[in-house]
Amino acid sequence: MSKATKEGTVSAPGKPFLMRLGIGLFGIGMLAVLAVFIMFAAGLENLPIWLSVGAGVVTPLGLLLGLLALVFEARGKKKS
């Protein structure tokens, strides 16, 4: 005799959209930071502006969105 449970059919809630967006932007920004360091170490001085913007703006933006998602999630659990 086997017991049938609903655990297999009910999926666990995933990360909120804001958290996934923040993780993605942070990852892209970190890749840009890594590319800037590698290019600078290789002796290149005039780096593309889009790469510098990606390293300087996208990384903190992703971190901020991730932190905001955590705050919103914690407030939501606190109210309920």
C-alpha atoms as one frame of an Amber mdcrd trajectory, in Angstrom:
protein
   0.000   0.000   0.000   1.364   3.359  -0.896   0.210   6.702   0.334  -0.556
   9.367  -2.222   0.528  12.808  -1.180   0.053  16.165  -2.779   3.671  17.169
  -2.254   4.674  15.972  -5.707   1.952  17.937  -7.457   2.281  21.202  -5.560
   5.243  23.202  -6.742   7.190  25.340  -4.321   6.794  29.050  -4.887   9.686
  30.464  -6.871  11.608  33.624  -6.369   9.664  36.832  -6.992  10.111  38.497
 -10.362  11.950  41.437  -8.789  14.466  39.082  -7.183  15.084  37.206 -10.439
  15.536  40.499 -12.280  17.970  41.733  -9.630  20.012  38.518  -9.766  20.164
  38.708 -13.551  21.221  42.338 -13.642  23.801  41.776 -10.921  25.248  38.831
 -12.841  25.462  40.827 -16.072  27.089  43.691 -14.192  29.651  41.394 -12.587
  30.538  40.000 -16.009  31.051  43.580 -17.189  33.301  44.312 -14.177  35.325
  41.204 -14.935  35.642  42.212 -18.598  36.810  45.705 -17.620  39.496  44.290
 -15.323  40.706  41.823 -17.947  40.795  44.444 -20.695  42.586  46.929 -18.450
  45.134  44.284 -17.425  45.697  43.510 -21.104  46.775  47.124 -21.651  43.655
  48.563 -23.280  42.932  52.100 -22.156  39.963  53.285 -24.223  37.247  50.880
 -23.108  33.776  51.007 -24.671  31.410  53.314 -22.805  28.649  50.674 -22.705
  30.991  48.340 -20.861  31.854  50.963 -18.289  28.170  51.771 -17.805  27.394
  48.098 -17.414  30.062  47.734 -14.764  29.215  50.936 -12.912  25.427  51.104
 -13.111  23.963  47.677 -13.798  25.768  45.920 -10.930  24.523  48.227  -8.144
  21.083  48.379  -9.769  20.823  44.581  -9.625  21.958  44.582  -6.011  19.397
  47.258  -5.133  16.559  45.362  -6.815  17.530  42.169  -4.998  17.583  43.944
  -1.650  14.229  45.593  -2.342  12.747  42.195  -3.194  14.002  40.836   0.136
  12.494  43.766   2.037   9.141  43.411   0.271   9.095  39.667   0.945   9.925
  40.164   4.634   7.209  42.828   5.020   4.698  40.575   3.309   5.434  37.730
   5.715   5.326  40.076   8.703   1.849  41.412   7.833   0.278  38.010   7.331
